[in-house]
Every structure is written in structure tokens, then in C-alpha cells.
Amino acid sequence: MRTVLDLKPLITLTKEDFYQLCQVNPEVSLELSRNGELIIMSPVGGESGNQEANLIADVIIWNRKTQLGCVFSSSTIFNLPGGGSRSPDVSWVKREKWEALTVDERKKFPPICPDFVIELRSPSVCAAFRRNRLKPLQEKMKEYLDCGLRLGWLINPQDKTVEIYRPQKPVEILTLPISLSGEDVLPGFNLLI
């Protein structure tokens, strides 16, 4: 579940304001949409947390072998260029891109878009929220694409599908279980879902 607060009628949060807000409220998971909406993210349940951890582990194992970049957890917020401040469930940044950042930029919310992200749709116990949980994730994936994402997977266990996002291509929807390729973004990476 997520709660969206439209702050625009009252204030506009800068990236630094948002960073400070997160620092003084570390117990709250927050995101900022590219439209200036403050998004409060609820914690996930055990099954979703386990799925997310396994996805992160799979990307980490591949990355340790290839040494091509850096892997980040869902606690990492990226200040997307021309976009919001978002925290994908799993993200990966090409090493050269990461190393081009200053030490200060790496310590705060990095001002880059990941090259690869995975978003995992979590189940909701409330039927009213279940119907509305996919659209915000699809919008978030499009926001990543607009900011430079090279490959993204929206995994939807409830509908047994995966949506694959690539620049300048229509979204590809596959039915689970499947094997997903990291293509030329994560060469040699394959994930069996």
C-alpha cells in the first residue's frame, strides 16, 4: 500500500528538501514523484520481502562475477534526472556511471537513473487497493525510462506476468514462469521466475 500526498498547493520540495525530510524521518519509506507528490510506502509482507531479497541476490551473484557495476537495494533512493526521487526494489548501475559521481553524490541520493531496475508488485490484503496497485508501478517504470533506464522488469506475481521496459520500444508482456535475459545491459544474466 502507498499513500500519496499532493504538496504542490502548499509547497514544492526541492531534491535537498526531500533528502532532509528523509533524514529526519528515517523510519518512513518515502519517494517523491516527478510531479512533486510525496509518496509514503508501506512495508511489505514476508513473501514479497523474500522475493525481493532473492531478486537482489541473483543480481548480486551475477555482478560479483562480472564486476560490471553496482547493485542497490530498495532502501536506495535515486534523484532521477528530470524526474522524481525513486527507490526501485532492485537496481543496478554501470560501474563507469557510478564512478563518475562525486563522493558526496554517492553518499546522498545519487543524481542518476539506474541502468536496470526490477519492480515487484506486492499483494494487498485489501481488495480496493489490489485493483489500483499496478498502474502506479507502470507509471514509475515509464518515469525510469524517461530518465535513462536501459532495461526494466515489472514482475507481477498476482497476474503471473512480467512487463519488460526498454527505451523506444513498446512494453513487452510475458506470462510466468519464464526465463528473463539481461540482454546487453546485464550480459550473461538470466533469471528464472
C-alpha positions in Angstrom: 0.0 0.0 0.0 1.1 3.5 -0.6 -0.2 6.9 0.4 0.2 9.9 -2.0 0.2 13.4 -0.6 -0.1 16.3 -3.1 2.0 19.1 -1.6 2.1 21.4 -4.7 -0.7 23.6 -3.5 1.3 24.4 -0.3 5.0 23.8 -1.0 7.4 22.4 -3.6 10.1 20.1 -2.3 13.5 20.5 -3.8 15.8 17.5 -4.0 17.7 18.8 -1.0 14.4 19.4 1.0 13.3 15.8 0.2 16.7 14.5 1.3 16.5 16.4 4.6 12.9 15.2 5.1 14.1 11.6 4.7 17.0 12.2 7.1 14.7 13.4 9.9 12.2 10.6 9.3 14.4 7.6 8.7 11.6 5.2 9.9 9.3 6.2 7.0 9.9 4.9 3.4 9.4 7.9 1.1 9.5 8.7 -2.6 8.9 11.9 -4.5 7.2 11.6 -7.9 8.2 13.8 -10.8 5.0 15.7 -10.3 6.1 16.7 -6.7 3.8 14.2 -4.9 5.2 12.8 -1.7 4.7 9.0 -1.6 4.6 7.1 1.7 5.4 3.5 1.1 4.1 0.8 3.4 6.4 -2.1 4.4 5.9 -5.4 2.5 4.9 -8.7 3.9 7.1 -11.8 4.3 6.5 -13.3 0.9 7.2 -10.1 -1.0 10.3 -9.4 1.2 11.6 -12.8 0.4 11.0 -12.5 -3.3 12.7 -9.1 -3.3 15.7 -10.4 -1.4 16.1 -13.3 -3.8 16.0 -11.0 -6.8 18.7 -8.8 -5.2 20.8 -11.9 -4.5 20.5 -13.1 -8.1 21.7 -9.7 -9.5 24.5 -9.5 -6.8 25.8 -13.0 -7.7 25.9 -12.1 -11.4 27.6 -8.7 -10.6 30.2 -10.3 -8.4 31.3 -12.5 -11.3 31.2 -9.7 -13.9 32.3 -6.7 -11.8 30.4 -4.5 -14.4 28.5 -2.3 -11.9 26.9 -1.7 -8.5 23.7 -3.3 -7.1 21.4 -1.4 -4.8 18.5 -2.4 -2.5 15.1 -0.9 -2.2 16.3 1.4 0.5 18.3 3.4 -2.1 16.7 6.5 -3.4 17.9 7.9 -6.8 17.3 11.5 -7.7 16.3 10.9 -11.3 17.4 13.5 -13.8 14.3 15.5 -14.8 12.2 13.2 -12.6 11.4 12.3 -9.1 13.3 10.7 -6.3 12.6 7.0 -6.5 13.7 3.7 -4.9 13.4 0.6 -7.1 13.0 -2.8 -5.5 16.3 -3.9 -7.2 18.6 -1.6 -9.2 21.9 -1.8 -10.9 24.2 1.0 -12.2 27.0 0.5 -14.7 30.4 1.0 -13.0 31.6 3.9 -15.2 28.4 5.8 -14.5 28.7 5.2 -10.7 32.3 6.1 -10.6 31.6 9.4 -12.5 29.7 10.6 -9.4 31.4 12.6 -6.7 31.9 11.1 -3.3 29.2 13.5 -2.0 26.7 12.4 -4.7 27.3 8.8 -3.8 26.7 9.4 -0.1 23.4 11.2 -0.6 20.7 10.2 -3.1 22.6 9.6 -6.3 21.6 12.0 -9.1 21.4 9.3 -11.8 18.9 6.8 -13.2 19.8 3.2 -12.7 20.6 1.3 -15.9 18.5 -1.6 -14.8 15.6 -1.9 -12.3 13.2 -4.5 -11.1 9.9 -3.5 -9.5 8.0 -6.3 -7.8 4.2 -5.9 -7.4 3.3 -6.7 -3.8 -0.1 -8.3 -2.9 -2.5 -6.2 -0.9 -4.8 -7.6 1.7 -7.5 -5.0 0.8 -9.4 -5.7 -2.5 -9.9 -2.0 -3.2 -6.1 -1.4 -3.2 -5.4 -4.6 -5.2 -7.1 -3.2 -8.3 -5.1 0.1 -8.2 -1.6 -1.2 -7.4 -0.4 -1.9 -10.9 -1.0 1.5 -12.6 1.4 3.5 -10.2 4.1 0.9 -10.8 3.7 1.1 -14.6 3.9 4.9 -14.3 7.0 4.6 -12.2 8.6 2.3 -14.9 7.8 4.9 -17.6 9.4 7.6 -15.4 12.6 5.5 -15.2 12.5 5.1 -19.0 12.1 8.9 -19.4 15.2 9.4 -17.2 17.5 7.0 -19.0 16.7 3.4 -17.9 18.1 0.9 -20.3 16.1 -2.2 -19.1 13.4 -2.7 -16.5 11.2 -5.6 -15.4 7.9 -5.2 -13.6 7.2 -8.6 -12.0 3.5 -9.1 -11.3 3.1 -12.4 -9.4 -0.7 -11.8 -8.9 -1.4 -11.7 -12.6 1.5 -14.1 -13.4 3.1 -11.7 -15.8 6.3 -9.7 -16.4 6.4 -6.4 -18.2 9.7 -5.6 -19.9 10.6 -1.9 -20.4 13.2 -0.8 -23.0 13.9 2.6 -24.4 11.9 3.5 -27.6 10.1 0.1 -27.6 6.6 -0.9 -26.6 6.3 -2.7 -23.3 6.6 -6.4 -23.8 4.4 -8.6 -21.5 5.3 -12.2 -20.9 3.5 -14.9 -18.9 5.2 -16.5 -15.9 7.1 -18.8 -15.3 9.8 -17.6 -17.7 13.4 -17.0 -18.0 14.4 -13.3 -18.4 17.6 -12.2 -20.1 19.6 -9.2 -19.0 20.2 -8.6 -22.7 23.1 -6.3 -23.5 22.5 -4.3 -20.3 23.4 -7.2 -17.9 25.3 -9.6 -20.4 25.0 -13.2 -19.4 22.4 -12.6 -16.7 19.4 -14.9 -16.8 16.6 -15.1 -14.2 14.2 -18.0 -14.0 10.9 -16.9 -12.5 
